[in-house]
Amino acid sequence: MINPKLQDAINAQINAEFWSAYLYLSMAMHFESEGNAGIANWFRIQFKEEQAHAEIFINYLNSRGGRVQLAPIAAVKTSWGSILEAFEDTLEHENKVTALINDLYALAEAEHDYATRGKLDWFVAEQVEEEESCKNIIDRLKLVGDNGMAIYMLDQELGARTYTVPAPLAAKGE
């Protein structure tokens, strides 16, 4: 049975992951309406990844005899002034998610719940990857500025991104 403090914290993280998914879907819809299909694709994949992260936490909580308690998802921003602004918002958001994961990790340690700490190892590594990906795109956007051809090429590149089922879900055959 999972510790009640960790159960509550993981339920809060599930809500945060669904909120993240909702944010990225909003970004995808914004850029789709702006004619940036590749950038919209990148955010749609982020949307799917965040849903998967929530599902990983749900599966874990259930496997430990916990109770999943879904909460309302708060409203998200619906428009951005530029592609750069959206990716800067994304990086800022991913930094917050990293802090949430770190807080969960610290709680698992404080409660001597090494199974939860072990599960969180994957999320710690995932957040490093998320932040690096955003930072790289931001760097490229700053480099190209308003160059339409460069933005077009970046849009094409981001449009080629495909979704990969995260390892913790792939292992379950989901």
Buried (B, 14 or more C-beta within 10 A) or exposed (E): EBBEEBBBBBBBBBBBBBBBBBBBBBBBBBBBEBEBBBBBBBBBBBBBBBBBBBBBBBBBBEEBEBEBEEEEBEEBEEEBEEBBEBBBBBBEBBEEBBEBBBEBBEBBEEBEBEEBBEBBEBBBEBBEEBBEBBBEBBEBBEEBEEEEEBBEBBBEBBBEBEEEBBEBBEEEEE
